[in-house]
Amino acid sequence: MSMTLERLQALKRQAGGRATRRPVANEFAPTTPLPAGANSVRDPQAAWVPVPSGPAVPPAIAAIDALRSSLRVRRSPVRTPLAEAPSRALPGEEIAPGLRLLHSRQPVDALPALLDGSFDRRKSFDPRRLLFFDTETTGLAGGTGTRAFMIGAARFDGDDHLDVRQLLITTLAAEPAMLAEFASWLSPDTMLASYNGKCYDAPLLRTRWRLHRQPDATAGLGHIDLLYPSRRRWRGVFENCRLATVERRALGIVREDDLPGSEAPAAWLGYLRGGCARNLRRVAEHNHQDVVTLARLVLHLAAFDAPAEQSVLC
């Protein structure tokens, strides 16, 4: 039994389905002319709605986009180069966990057998007994909260060399080892020499030794504090009696790229927190120059105050 197409569509409409539309010739041709340069979209109600045309996509790009979409390929994000890791290298060698030793020797003029000690109101003494020392600390307030993270020391090695040794801790746990190592450099006949060390450096070290239950290695040792003879000699002559001023005006030493001592605590704490070691290396250079300056200053003061017959030797 044959059934016409119209009858099938009528039955489909009654069942709630959508009737299949019979294609007719020239079905998709617009019934009204379109304006030039416009596309059209067929309205379900048989009306044509003009749509403005956009820029044409090149076929090659359209094919690539279609391929990416089918393969679900995502474009790689732009990667920014990683920042260079900070330099953590420090000079010297590690002699204990977290404790580094920096060692150097430099030539000096020939030493006399004895230095005149009248600049410090004392008798003549052997310059080879002197141990010049200076500390770099976490602050200038003093007290139990302040610690030394670097100790620099120098002594005359023979008649023509100055031996410079510096201790640097890179962890807080290495402080007892640093204090014990510095104590081993002292002997009963050692004479300490510093700049304002009687009021600051020596009391600080004594406090740290006491906190770590170690004996005070400076007890009973002679101590020449070069700040006081410098004040007596150049107060009112120089603008101040800081070590940097005295070494520049009296000794002719000019430092280049020197890190101020006030920035030393930040340099060490920054290194402990994982920062760059550049400023900490500059602290070591600053400390090295300090102890070398002390050695030159004591020779200068001794020669300045020596009697005429001894000044040539000094």
C-alpha positions as CSV (number, residue, x, y, z in Angstrom):
1,M,0.0,0.0,0.0
2,S,1.6,3.2,-1.1
3,M,1.4,6.4,1.0
4,T,2.1,9.8,-0.3
5,L,4.8,12.0,1.2
6,E,2.3,14.6,2.3
7,R,0.4,11.9,4.2
8,L,3.6,10.8,6.0
9,Q,4.4,14.4,7.0
10,A,0.9,14.9,8.3
11,L,1.2,11.8,10.5
12,K,4.6,12.9,11.8
13,R,3.1,16.2,12.8
14,Q,0.3,14.5,14.6
15,A,2.9,12.4,16.5
16,G,4.7,15.6,17.7
17,G,7.7,15.3,15.4
18,R,9.1,17.8,13.0
19,A,8.1,17.4,9.4
20,T,10.7,16.9,6.8
21,R,10.8,19.7,4.4
22,R,10.7,18.8,0.7
23,P,13.6,20.4,-1.1
24,V,12.6,22.5,-4.0
25,A,14.5,23.8,-6.8
26,N,16.5,27.0,-6.0
27,E,15.4,26.8,-2.4
28,F,18.3,28.6,-0.9
29,A,18.3,31.5,-3.3
30,P,17.2,34.8,-1.7
31,T,13.9,36.1,-2.7
32,T,15.0,39.7,-2.3
33,P,18.3,41.2,-3.5
34,L,21.0,41.7,-0.9
35,P,23.1,44.8,-0.7
36,A,26.6,44.7,-2.1
37,G,29.3,43.3,0.2
38,A,26.8,41.6,2.6
39,N,26.2,37.9,3.5
40,S,22.9,36.5,4.4
41,V,21.4,34.0,6.9
42,R,18.2,32.2,6.1
43,D,15.5,33.0,8.6
44,P,13.4,30.0,9.6
45,Q,10.3,32.0,8.7
46,A,11.6,32.3,5.1
47,A,12.8,35.8,5.6
48,W,16.4,36.7,4.7
49,V,18.4,38.8,7.3
50,P,21.5,40.6,5.9
51,V,24.7,40.2,8.0
52,P,27.7,42.5,7.6
53,S,30.7,40.7,6.2
54,G,34.0,40.6,8.2
55,P,37.5,40.2,6.9
56,A,38.1,37.0,5.1
57,V,40.2,34.4,6.9
58,P,43.0,33.0,4.7
59,P,42.4,29.3,3.9
60,A,45.8,28.2,5.2
61,I,45.1,29.8,8.7
62,A,41.6,28.4,8.7
63,A,42.9,24.9,8.0
64,I,45.6,25.2,10.7
65,D,43.0,26.4,13.3
66,A,40.7,23.6,12.3
67,L,43.5,21.0,12.7
68,R,44.4,22.4,16.1
69,S,40.8,22.2,17.2
70,S,40.5,18.7,16.1
71,L,43.7,17.6,17.7
72,R,43.1,19.8,20.8
73,V,46.5,21.3,20.5
74,R,47.1,24.3,22.7
75,R,49.6,27.0,22.0
76,S,52.6,27.0,24.3
77,P,52.6,30.0,26.7
78,V,55.4,32.5,26.4
79,R,58.0,31.5,28.9
80,T,60.0,34.3,30.6
81,P,63.7,33.5,31.3
82,L,64.4,32.5,34.9
83,A,66.3,35.0,37.0
84,E,70.0,34.2,37.5
85,A,70.6,32.5,40.9
86,P,72.5,34.7,43.4
87,S,76.1,34.0,43.8
88,R,76.8,32.3,47.2
89,A,80.5,31.8,46.8
90,L,82.7,33.0,49.7
91,P,86.5,33.2,49.9
92,G,88.6,31.1,52.2
93,E,88.2,27.5,53.3
94,E,85.7,25.8,55.6
95,I,87.6,24.6,58.7
96,A,84.5,23.6,60.7
97,P,80.8,23.3,59.8
98,G,79.7,26.8,59.1
99,L,83.1,28.4,59.9
100,R,85.4,29.7,57.2
101,L,89.0,30.9,57.5
102,L,90.4,33.6,55.2
103,H,94.2,33.7,55.1
104,S,96.6,36.1,53.4
105,R,100.1,37.5,53.8
106,Q,101.5,40.8,52.6
107,P,104.9,42.4,52.7
108,V,105.8,45.2,55.1
109,D,108.8,47.4,55.7
110,A,111.6,45.9,57.8
111,L,110.6,46.0,61.5
112,P,112.9,47.3,64.3
113,A,113.7,45.1,67.2
114,L,111.6,47.3,69.5
115,L,108.9,49.9,69.1
116,D,108.8,53.0,71.3
117,G,105.6,52.8,73.4
118,S,105.5,56.4,74.6
119,F,102.5,57.1,72.3
120,D,100.5,54.7,74.6
121,R,102.4,55.8,77.7
122,R,104.3,52.5,78.0
123,K,107.9,51.3,77.5
124,S,109.3,49.9,74.4
125,F,107.9,46.5,73.2
126,D,108.5,43.9,70.6
127,P,106.1,44.5,67.6
128,R,105.9,40.7,67.0
129,R,103.9,40.3,70.2
130,L,101.1,42.5,68.8
131,L,97.9,40.9,67.6
132,F,95.7,43.4,65.7
133,F,92.1,42.5,65.8
134,D,88.7,43.8,64.7
135,T,85.2,42.4,64.7
136,E,82.2,42.7,62.5
137,T,79.0,42.4,64.5
138,T,75.2,42.3,64.1
139,G,74.8,45.7,65.7
140,L,76.4,48.5,67.7
141,A,74.2,48.4,70.7
142,G,76.1,45.7,72.5
143,G,74.7,43.4,75.1
144,T,73.8,39.7,74.8
145,G,71.8,40.1,71.7
146,T,74.8,41.3,69.6
147,R,77.2,38.8,68.3
148,A,80.3,38.9,66.2
149,F,80.0,37.1,62.9
150,M,83.6,37.9,61.7
151,I,86.8,38.3,63.6
152,G,89.9,39.6,61.7
153,A,93.4,39.4,63.2
154,A,96.9,40.2,62.0
155,R,100.4,39.9,63.3
156,F,103.8,40.5,62.1
157,D,105.3,37.3,60.7
158,G,109.1,37.7,61.0
159,D,110.5,41.1,59.9
160,D,109.0,41.6,56.5
161,H,105.4,40.2,56.4
162,L,102.1,40.8,57.9
163,D,100.0,37.6,58.4
164,V,96.2,38.3,58.2
165,R,93.6,35.7,59.2
166,Q,89.8,36.2,59.3
167,L,87.1,34.0,60.7
168,L,83.6,34.1,59.3
169,I,80.6,32.1,60.4
170,T,77.9,31.3,57.9
171,T,75.5,29.6,60.4
172,L,74.5,30.7,63.9
173,A,75.6,27.3,65.3
174,A,79.2,28.0,64.2
175,E,79.8,30.8,66.7
176,P,81.3,28.6,69.5
177,A,83.8,27.1,67.0
178,M,84.8,30.6,65.9
179,L,85.4,31.8,69.4
180,A,87.5,28.7,70.2
181,E,89.6,29.2,67.1
182,F,90.3,32.8,67.9
183,A,91.2,31.9,71.4
184,S,93.8,29.5,70.1
185,W,95.6,32.4,68.3
186,L,96.3,34.0,71.7
187,S,99.2,33.2,74.1
188,P,100.1,34.6,77.5
189,D,102.7,37.0,75.9
190,T,100.3,38.3,73.3
191,M,99.6,42.1,73.3
192,L,96.2,43.0,71.7
193,A,95.9,46.1,69.5
194,S,92.6,47.5,68.3
195,Y,90.7,50.7,67.5
196,N,88.1,51.3,70.2
197,G,88.5,47.6,71.1
198,K,88.7,48.2,74.9
199,C,85.2,49.6,75.0
200,Y,83.5,47.5,72.3
201,D,85.3,44.5,70.7
202,A,86.9,43.0,73.7
203,P,83.9,43.2,76.0
204,L,81.7,41.8,73.2
205,L,84.0,38.8,72.8
206,R,84.1,38.3,76.6
207,T,80.3,38.2,76.7
208,R,80.1,35.7,73.9
209,W,82.7,33.4,75.5
210,R,80.7,33.6,78.8
211,L,77.4,32.7,77.1
212,H,79.0,29.7,75.4
213,R,80.7,28.7,78.7
214,Q,84.2,29.2,77.3
215,P,87.1,30.8,79.2
216,D,87.9,34.4,78.4
217,A,91.1,34.2,76.3
218,T,91.9,37.9,76.6
219,A,92.0,37.9,80.4
220,G,95.4,39.2,81.7
221,L,96.6,40.3,78.2
222,G,98.0,43.7,77.5
223,H,95.9,45.9,75.2
224,I,96.8,48.9,73.1
225,D,93.7,50.8,72.0
226,L,94.9,53.1,69.2
227,L,91.8,55.3,69.4
228,Y,93.2,57.2,72.4
229,P,96.7,58.1,71.1
230,S,95.0,59.0,67.8
231,R,92.7,61.4,69.6
232,R,95.6,63.0,71.5
233,R,97.5,63.4,68.3
234,W,94.8,64.6,65.8
235,R,91.9,66.0,67.8
236,G,91.2,69.4,66.4
237,V,93.4,68.7,63.4
238,F,91.2,66.2,61.5
239,E,87.4,66.6,61.1
240,N,87.0,63.5,63.4
241,C,89.0,60.6,64.7
242,R,87.3,57.7,63.0
243,L,89.6,55.0,61.7
244,A,88.7,55.8,58.1
245,T,89.6,59.4,58.6
246,V,92.8,58.7,60.3
247,E,94.0,56.2,57.7
248,R,93.2,58.7,54.9
249,R,94.6,61.8,56.4
250,A,97.6,60.4,58.3
251,L,98.5,57.3,56.3
252,G,97.4,58.3,52.8
253,I,95.1,55.2,52.4
254,V,92.1,55.7,50.2
255,R,89.6,52.9,50.1
256,E,87.7,52.1,46.8
257,D,84.2,50.5,46.8
258,D,84.4,50.2,50.6
259,L,81.2,48.9,52.3
260,P,80.4,51.1,55.3
261,G,80.5,49.2,58.6
262,S,76.9,50.1,59.3
263,E,75.8,47.9,56.3
264,A,77.7,44.9,57.5
265,P,74.9,43.4,59.7
266,A,72.4,43.5,56.7
267,A,75.0,41.9,54.4
268,W,75.5,38.9,56.8
269,L,71.8,38.5,57.7
270,G,70.9,38.7,54.0
271,Y,73.3,35.9,53.2
272,L,71.8,33.7,56.0
273,R,68.4,34.2,54.4
274,G,69.7,32.9,51.1
275,G,70.7,36.1,49.5
276,C,73.8,37.0,47.4
277,A,77.2,36.9,49.0
278,R,78.6,39.9,47.2
279,N,78.1,42.4,50.1
280,L,79.4,39.8,52.5
281,R,82.6,39.5,50.5
282,R,82.9,43.3,50.7
283,V,82.5,43.1,54.4
284,A,85.5,40.7,54.5
285,E,87.5,43.2,52.4
286,H,86.6,46.0,54.8
287,N,87.6,44.0,57.8
288,H,90.9,43.0,56.1
289,Q,91.8,46.6,55.5
290,D,90.9,47.5,59.1
291,V,93.5,45.2,60.6
292,V,96.1,46.1,58.0
293,T,95.5,49.8,58.8
294,L,96.0,49.0,62.5
295,A,99.4,47.5,61.8
296,R,100.5,50.6,59.8
297,L,99.0,53.0,62.3
298,V,100.9,51.5,65.3
299,L,104.2,51.9,63.3
300,H,103.3,55.4,62.4
301,L,102.5,56.5,66.0
302,A,105.6,54.8,67.3
303,A,107.8,56.5,64.8
304,F,106.1,59.9,65.3
305,D,106.7,59.8,69.1
306,A,110.0,58.1,69.1
307,P,113.2,60.0,70.1
308,A,115.3,61.3,67.2
309,E,117.8,58.5,67.5
310,Q,115.1,55.8,67.1
311,S,112.9,57.4,64.5
312,V,115.1,56.1,61.6
313,L,114.6,52.5,62.8
314,C,110.8,52.9,63.0
